[in-house]
Each structure stands twice: as C-alpha cells, then as structure tokens.
C-alpha cells in the first residue's frame, strides 16, 4: 500500500493523486502541512510535500514519484511506448513545471492564501509566464489530450498546473493569462475535467482548501 502524504491544495499532490487513480493503484492519504516540515525531513529531505511512503521506504519529489509509479505498475502505462515519444512527453512535463508552474506559484500567496505580492513580482511573473505558456504551446497538441490522442502523465501534470494558472492570474491580474497565451487550454481543461478521477481530485481539493482556510494559518505558498 502506498500512502500519499501532503497538503490537498497542492497541485503537485493532486498531480500524484490523479496518477494513482488513473493507474488504479490502491493508496491511502495522510494530511501533512508544509509548515510541519521539521517532522518529516527524514521522508523528504528539503521538507517538501508531497512525498509517498511505500513498503520499501519513502520517496520525495513529485516527478520522481510519478516515474516510480510508472515503473512499479506498468500494467496501466501513462507514458508512450517509444523511447523518443516518452522523452517528448517528459520534455512537455519539464516545461509545464519549470517554466509555467514555478513562475505562476509566486502568485499563490495572493491568489489562494490571503496575502499580497509586490508590483515587481506581478510584472516579472506576467512576462515569464507569457514565455512559458507560449513554449508549452509549441510542444502541446491538445488533440484532444495535451500530448495527443491518449491520456498520459503529461495530462496529470498539465491539468493541475494550467488550472492554477487560470485561477491565480484571474485573482491577481483580473485577467486570465492562460486564455491570452495558450488559448487552446480552455477547451482542454473543460474536456479533462469530465474524467471521473479528475472530478474526484478537484472536489477533494476544494474540501482541502476550505479546511485550510478554517485553520486561520498564515501561509505564503
């Protein structure tokens, strides 16, 4: 049995939840908040969530965990079969995470956690996010899934990150920068949102966010 440990609002947590559900892997969940990091550094050396507990020990870093799940449970693959196609799928994931999500997350303090970001950060994120989204647009196919005709690991990543780009930029800028710089994404998100496992993850994310807000804890994301 695998235990997914982390904070249900986290897009990286939900990336892995969708992977687990889509691959039909039995798992438990354990709520661990980021500010509790001193208690779980043996499982995640930098105190990052999510991490997983397995029969063999713990693993941290969401992409490492995704690839472990793919290797350990090959019966429902989430990567293409060919070596080059697999590499291209991972290339798309890399751009989604490094050049989109890691830029966009600088807005989360204001978008989700009741804080405020500076005008300097707002300007910097707007410019870098535009470049990152346009790069993703050169790699993604949206036909109908982000990497082609079948649902892949890239969809587990793209859905949770692009959904947060839309909501965070609307909150901070009053404008959906996803629609501006990656217009095909709106129909894609609506399409993927109909998958039962994605619907479950989104519903449980909303519950996790309400629970977090009820705690009244100051957190900057």
C-alpha angles and dihedrals in degrees: 000000000000121000117207108210125196150062117321093219091062114105089212090055090050092046088062094041090057090047091052093047095045091049091047093235116161111238145161127217130226120190110228120169121216094239089061090067096125088066096056107035090114087064098037111024096205093041093249127149141253108050131152134227114215136174087263097048138276131318129196135194115061098238092050088051093048091053091046091053090049092051096042095046107034095156092090104034121202096186127069118259102242122078095233094045090051090051091050090050090052090046090057091048090051092053092046092053105035101033101031114021098037089051096044094048090071085075096053095089089066100027098053113003106052098252132112133242125215125256089245091058091045091055094044094048093048092056097042093043091054090054093046095049092048090051090052088050090059091055103035123082104189089202085157098304123045094258100031142284098343136055110258142170087274089067092054086056101037097050098054096040099043091046088057092048089057096047097040096049092046089053097045103033102022086235133094102236090183090064091047099050103024106027095170090064097077095064090040093054091048090050096049092043088069093066109107094230092050091049089053093049092048093049092049090046089057090052091049092051092050090049091050093049090050089059090065091216120157107233130164099199 
